[in-house]
């Protein structure tokens, strides 16, 4: 039998954290058999990853698809990496110009604690987009990528045609799950998450965030390598996100760029109420809530997510809606 990348101690620590997480019990009956369980089938990734040096950092990214198609830029979520988009990447490679970025300090990109703010990430995004000469971009940015994309289109000379965001912070006050509240408000719990490390962080997220999807051992190993020794740093991102939202929430009503708000119906980290409130605030938005999905909706409902994205970049983004 193949080695379990999370390991015994990682699973024990994750289980201990889930014992004090009410959302885990609330969603338990909604989980498909095997959801979040690591499988050991061969993983043949379509996405070919590469590295560049930019702003003094070693950055992991990927490019592919059709150069003459609409450009889609995927930003990495936490505690995952750009590999989480591989199924969608494969399906869209015949129609879209595809780019993916592990944000600085996330995934397998370098970046110290100075990058754990929305503003620092969006400033880096400007440099990355300039480096690749991208324009008219549809930015796909769930989770930690969401406030980066919003900050980018609100406060930078952006090159976006639309953004697709979800499962991340924006509207205030945010309807946060219990684990997120712990990371925001408690130095003790940030210490606990750092102490238990990447195996527990990712193992717990898999159990809490997936209601349908079963990740491969190869995929999870990539996430573990991405966050080994870095959990303490990324928890500081949570500590600062209420402050960071002061650069986003007051400006949402002014954002006329097309926005597709996407969310899992049973998100245990950031509740789906955030999606509806964000949609109401935006002048030009669409809303998709994936039924029976957890926080990682882009994998839980991969086929639906991919078709939604295909339709959006093929012209669906051209929407107008009265507030």
matplotlib code that plots the C-alpha trace (Angstrom):
import matplotlib.pyplot as plt

x = [0.0, 1.3, 2.4, -0.2, 1.2, -0.6, 0.7, -0.6, 0.3, -1.1, -4.4, -4.5, -3.9, -6.4, -9.0, -8.4, -9.1, -12.2, -13.6, -14.0, -15.3, -19.2, -19.3, -17.7, -20.7, -23.2, -21.9, -21.2, -24.4, -23.9, -20.5, -20.4, -18.7, -14.9, -15.0, -11.7, -10.1, -6.8, -6.7, -3.6, -4.6, -2.0, -2.3, -1.5, -1.6, -2.2, -0.9, 2.9, 4.4, 7.4, 9.4, 10.4, 12.3, 10.3, 10.8, 13.6, 11.3, 11.2, 7.6, 5.7, 3.3, 1.9, 0.9, -1.0, -4.1, -4.7, -2.8, -5.7, -8.4, -9.7, -7.1, -7.9, -5.6, -6.0, -4.8, -3.9, -6.2, -5.1, -4.1, -3.7, -1.8, -2.4, -2.7, -6.2, -7.3, -5.9, -9.2, -10.7, -7.3, -7.5, -11.1, -10.5, -7.1, -8.7, -10.5, -8.7, -5.3, -4.5, -2.2, -1.9, 0.0, 1.0, 0.7, 3.8, 4.0, 1.4, 1.7, 5.3, 6.1, 8.5, 7.4, 7.8, 5.4, 5.5, 3.3, 0.5, -1.6, -4.1, -2.2, 1.2, -0.3, -2.1, 1.0, 2.8, 0.0, 0.6, 4.2, 3.4, 0.8, 3.3, 6.0, 3.8, 2.3, -1.3, -4.4, -8.2, -7.9, -10.6, -9.2, -10.3, -9.6, -11.3, -10.2, -7.1, -7.0, -10.4, -9.4, -6.2, -8.3, -10.7, -7.9, -6.2, -9.3, -10.3, -6.9, -4.5, -4.3, -5.7, -5.8, -8.9, -11.9, -13.8, -13.1, -14.6, -14.3, -15.7, -15.1, -13.0, -13.2, -14.8, -18.0, -17.9, -18.8, -17.8, -19.8, -16.9, -16.8, -15.4, -11.9, -11.5, -12.7, -10.0, -7.2, -8.4, -8.9, -6.6, -2.9, -3.2, -5.0, -2.6, 0.2, -1.6, -2.1, 1.6, 2.7, 0.7, 2.0, 1.1, -0.1, -2.8, -3.6, -4.2, -5.6, -8.2, -9.0, -9.6, -12.1, -13.9, -13.7, -14.6, -18.1, -17.7, -14.1, -11.3, -7.8, -4.9, -1.9, 0.3, -1.9, -1.9, 1.9, 2.2, 0.2, 2.2, 5.5, 3.9, 3.1, 5.7, 7.2, 4.9, 1.6, 2.5, 3.2, -0.1, -2.1, -0.9, -2.9, -6.1, -5.1, -4.8, -7.8, -10.4, -8.0, -7.4, -11.1, -11.1, -9.6, -12.3, -15.7, -16.2, -15.6, -17.7, -20.6, -18.3, -16.9, -18.5, -16.3, -18.2, -17.9, -19.1, -19.5, -19.2, -19.6, -20.2, -23.6, -22.2, -18.9, -17.7, -14.9, -16.7, -20.5, -22.5, -24.4, -21.2, -21.9, -25.4, -24.4, -21.5, -23.8, -26.2, -23.4, -21.9, -23.4, -22.6, -22.5, -23.7, -24.1, -23.6, -24.0, -22.9, -25.4, -24.0, -20.5, -18.1, -15.5, -13.5, -16.3, -14.0, -13.1, -16.3, -18.3, -15.5, -17.7, -20.3, -17.6, -15.8, -18.9, -19.8, -16.4, -16.5, -19.8, -18.6, -15.4, -17.3, -19.5, -21.5, -19.4, -21.2, -23.9, -25.7, -27.8, -29.5, -28.7]
y = [0.0, 3.5, 5.7, 8.1, 11.6, 13.0, 10.4, 9.1, 12.1, 14.5, 12.6, 12.5, 16.2, 17.0, 14.8, 16.7, 20.0, 18.7, 17.5, 21.2, 22.3, 22.2, 22.6, 19.2, 17.5, 19.8, 18.7, 15.1, 13.6, 15.6, 14.1, 11.6, 8.3, 8.8, 12.6, 14.0, 10.6, 10.3, 7.8, 6.4, 6.1, 7.4, 11.2, 12.3, 16.1, 18.0, 21.2, 21.6, 23.6, 25.9, 28.5, 32.0, 34.6, 37.8, 40.5, 38.5, 35.4, 32.0, 31.7, 28.7, 29.1, 27.3, 28.2, 26.2, 25.9, 28.0, 31.2, 32.7, 31.8, 34.0, 34.3, 32.7, 33.3, 30.9, 32.1, 29.4, 28.8, 27.7, 25.1, 24.0, 25.0, 25.5, 21.7, 21.9, 23.3, 20.5, 18.9, 22.2, 23.1, 19.9, 20.5, 24.1, 23.6, 23.4, 26.7, 29.1, 30.6, 29.3, 30.7, 29.7, 31.3, 30.1, 33.4, 34.6, 32.8, 30.2, 27.0, 26.4, 30.1, 31.8, 34.8, 35.8, 37.3, 40.7, 39.1, 38.1, 41.2, 41.8, 44.9, 43.2, 40.3, 42.5, 44.6, 41.4, 40.4, 43.6, 42.6, 39.0, 40.1, 42.6, 39.9, 37.6, 40.4, 39.4, 41.5, 41.1, 38.5, 36.5, 36.0, 32.9, 33.5, 31.5, 31.5, 33.6, 34.6, 36.3, 39.5, 39.7, 39.8, 42.3, 44.5, 44.3, 45.5, 48.1, 49.7, 48.9, 49.8, 46.3, 44.2, 42.2, 41.6, 39.9, 38.1, 35.0, 34.9, 33.0, 31.4, 34.3, 37.5, 40.7, 42.0, 43.1, 41.9, 38.5, 35.4, 33.2, 29.6, 28.7, 27.7, 30.9, 32.9, 31.2, 32.1, 35.7, 36.4, 34.1, 34.1, 30.8, 29.1, 30.5, 28.9, 25.6, 25.5, 26.3, 23.7, 20.9, 21.9, 21.2, 17.6, 18.5, 21.8, 20.0, 16.8, 18.8, 21.0, 17.9, 16.5, 19.8, 21.3, 18.4, 17.0, 15.2, 15.1, 12.6, 14.1, 12.0, 11.2, 13.0, 16.1, 16.2, 15.6, 18.8, 20.7, 19.3, 20.3, 23.8, 24.5, 22.6, 25.0, 27.8, 27.3, 29.9, 32.4, 31.9, 32.1, 35.7, 36.3, 35.5, 37.8, 40.7, 40.0, 42.1, 45.1, 44.2, 44.2, 47.9, 48.3, 46.2, 46.4, 50.2, 50.1, 47.1, 49.2, 51.1, 48.0, 47.9, 45.1, 41.9, 39.6, 36.0, 35.2, 31.4, 29.5, 26.1, 25.7, 24.1, 26.0, 25.4, 28.1, 31.1, 30.8, 31.0, 34.1, 36.0, 35.1, 36.5, 39.7, 40.3, 39.7, 42.3, 44.8, 44.5, 46.5, 43.9, 40.4, 36.9, 34.4, 30.6, 28.5, 24.9, 22.6, 20.0, 21.4, 22.3, 25.1, 23.6, 23.8, 24.0, 20.3, 19.1, 20.2, 20.2, 19.4, 22.1, 24.6, 24.0, 24.4, 27.5, 28.9, 27.9, 29.7, 32.8, 33.3, 32.5, 35.6, 35.0, 37.7, 40.4, 41.1, 44.1, 44.2, 47.0, 47.2]
z = [0.0, -0.9, 1.9, 3.5, 2.9, 6.0, 8.3, 11.7, 13.8, 11.2, 11.2, 15.0, 15.3, 12.5, 14.3, 17.5, 15.8, 14.1, 17.5, 18.5, 15.1, 15.1, 11.3, 10.8, 12.6, 10.9, 7.4, 8.3, 6.9, 3.7, 2.9, 0.1, 0.9, 0.6, 0.5, 1.6, 1.7, -0.1, -3.0, -4.5, -8.2, -10.6, -11.1, -14.6, -14.4, -17.6, -16.0, -16.7, -13.9, -14.2, -12.2, -12.8, -10.7, -10.2, -7.6, -6.0, -5.5, -7.0, -8.3, -9.5, -12.4, -15.4, -18.9, -21.5, -23.7, -26.9, -27.3, -29.4, -26.8, -24.0, -21.2, -17.9, -14.9, -11.9, -8.5, -5.9, -2.9, 0.7, 1.7, -1.9, -4.9, -8.6, -9.0, -7.6, -11.0, -13.1, -14.0, -15.2, -16.9, -18.9, -20.0, -21.0, -22.8, -26.2, -25.9, -23.6, -23.0, -19.6, -16.9, -13.2, -10.3, -6.9, -5.1, -3.1, 0.2, -1.0, -2.9, -4.0, -4.5, -2.3, -0.2, 3.4, 5.9, 4.2, 1.4, 3.9, 3.0, 0.2, -1.0, -1.2, -3.2, -5.6, -6.2, -7.0, -9.3, -11.3, -11.8, -12.8, -15.4, -16.8, -17.0, -19.0, -21.1, -20.3, -21.0, -21.1, -18.3, -16.6, -13.1, -11.3, -7.6, -4.8, -1.1, -0.4, -4.1, -3.8, -1.9, -4.0, -7.2, -5.7, -4.4, -7.9, -9.8, -7.2, -6.7, -9.5, -13.2, -13.9, -17.1, -16.1, -18.3, -15.4, -12.1, -10.7, -6.9, -3.9, -0.6, 0.6, 2.6, 1.2, 2.7, 6.3, 8.8, 7.4, 8.3, 9.3, 10.4, 13.8, 12.7, 10.7, 13.7, 15.8, 13.4, 13.2, 16.8, 18.8, 19.1, 21.0, 18.2, 15.6, 17.7, 17.8, 14.0, 13.5, 16.1, 14.5, 11.1, 7.5, 7.9, 10.4, 8.6, 5.3, 6.7, 8.6, 5.7, 3.5, 6.0, 6.5, 3.0, 0.8, 0.6, -2.7, -3.9, -3.1, -3.6, -4.9, -2.8, -5.4, -5.1, -1.3, -1.3, -3.4, -0.8, 2.1, 0.4, -0.3, 3.4, 5.3, 7.9, 6.6, 8.5, 11.2, 8.4, 6.6, 9.8, 10.0, 6.8, 8.7, 11.6, 9.1, 6.9, 8.8, 8.4, 4.8, 4.0, 4.8, 1.3, -0.3, 1.5, 1.1, -2.6, -3.7, -4.9, -7.3, -9.0, -12.5, -13.8, -14.3, -11.3, -11.0, -7.3, -6.7, -3.5, -2.0, -0.4, 2.7, 3.1, 6.6, 6.5, 5.2, 5.2, 2.0, 3.3, 2.3, -1.3, -1.3, 0.5, -1.9, -5.0, -3.6, -3.2, -6.7, -9.6, -12.3, -10.9, -11.3, -8.5, -8.6, -5.4, -5.9, -4.2, -1.9, -2.1, 0.6, 0.7, -2.2, -4.7, -7.7, -7.0, -5.2, -8.3, -10.9, -13.9, -13.0, -12.2, -15.5, -17.6, -15.7, -16.4, -20.0, -20.5, -18.6, -20.7, -23.9, -23.5, -20.3, -18.5, -20.7, -18.1, -16.8, -13.7, -11.8, -8.1]

ax = plt.figure().add_subplot(projection="3d")
ax.plot(x, y, z, "-o")
ax.set_aspect("equal")
plt.show()
